[in-house]
Amino acid sequence: MKYNRLYAAFIFAFWAGCSGDGQYKEALLPQIDVNEEYPEKEIFLQDVADIEYIPLETDEEMLFQGTIAAVSDKGILGVSQQGGKLFLFDRDGKAKNLICRKGDGPEEYNVIQRVDVDWQRGEVYVLGSPTKVYVYAFDGTYKQTLDTKANIRQGDMFNFSADKLILFKEKANVGKEGEMIAYCPIMLLDKSGGNIDSLQYVKTWDASLSIVIEGNENMKAYLWCEVMLGQGGETYLNDIASDTIYRINKKTNGLFPILLRTPSV
């Protein structure tokens, strides 16, 4: 497939765009032409990154079967959708705490749409509904519920800074004949509650990825695509309705472009 051939070129262009002193010229930004055919190249992870295997400790309570949600030099956070359990390990994989607050009570989450952690504050954040973020201490003690006052896209919530979470709002109400009303979807939510800010990224239309069955265009399979990515302490914006991938600056809350696609969406 064409997108498989693009994959290697995208990775190297993305890494190249992440370096630099913060200055850029649009003409010099890495660009991917999605209509081009690129040669396939086999890449081994060991050739481009350092690899460390961390065995996760298992005991009678910490029988982990799930996915890793966050990794840093402070610890590891795992999540198991089955039973709604959160697992905290230290940097070496030693079991620390198990959090299970799934339920229907006011201090409980019904589902885990997204989870992240602030190791400095000792807090775990669970997006447990489209409009609620539940905050727990590392020992599982409930601390508070943050009201986003807007529907948040499933999976698009990350620990952004010492005092803010970053989230991506679902599209606003559509206008006449289904036309979407422009809005600012990137939300910064104060971890102490009450303060909500929006970054000046304006979304004017929506897009989705889908697979169309050949010979029957009425049958489609829609693909989930996360809009934001948290990696290495940085947050990236990859809205498929945009021509540009951005890194979000934590000091200025500005958007720094790192990769362009051509032709325009």
Stockholm file with secondary structure:
# STOCKHOLM 1.0

chainA/1-265         MKYNRLYAAFIFAFWAGCSGDGQYKEALLPQIDVNEEYPEKEIFLQDVADIEYIPLETDEEMLFQGTIAAVSDKGILGVSQQGGKLFLFDRDGKAKNLICRKGDGPEEYNVIQRVDVDWQRGEVYVLGSPTKVYVYAFDGTYKQTLDTKANIRQGDMFNFSADKLILFKEKANVGKEGEMIAYCPIMLLDKSGGNIDSLQYVKTWDASLSIVIEGNENMKAYLWCEVMLGQGGETYLNDIASDTIYRINKKTNGLFPILLRTPSV
#=GR chainA/1-265 SS CHHHHHHHHHHHHHHHHHCSSSCCCGGGSCEEETTSCCCCCCCCHHHHSCCCCCCCCCCSSCCCCSEEEEECSSCEEEEETTTTEEEEECTTCCEEEEEECBSSSTTCBSCCSEEEEETTTTEEEEEEETTEEEEEETTSCEEEEEECSSCEEEEEEEECSSSEEEEEECCCCBCGGGCBCCBCCEEEEETTSSCEEECSCCBCCCCCEEEEETTEEEEEEEECCCSEEEETTEEEECCTTSSEEEEECTTTCCEEEEEEEESCC
#=GC SS_cons         CHHHHHHHHHHHHHHHHHCSSSCCCGGGSCEEETTSCCCCCCCCHHHHSCCCCCCCCCCSSCCCCSEEEEECSSCEEEEETTTTEEEEECTTCCEEEEEECBSSSTTCBSCCSEEEEETTTTEEEEEEETTEEEEEETTSCEEEEEECSSCEEEEEEEECSSSEEEEEECCCCBCGGGCBCCBCCEEEEETTSSCEEECSCCBCCCCCEEEEETTEEEEEEEECCCSEEEETTEEEECCTTSSEEEEECTTTCCEEEEEEEESCC
//
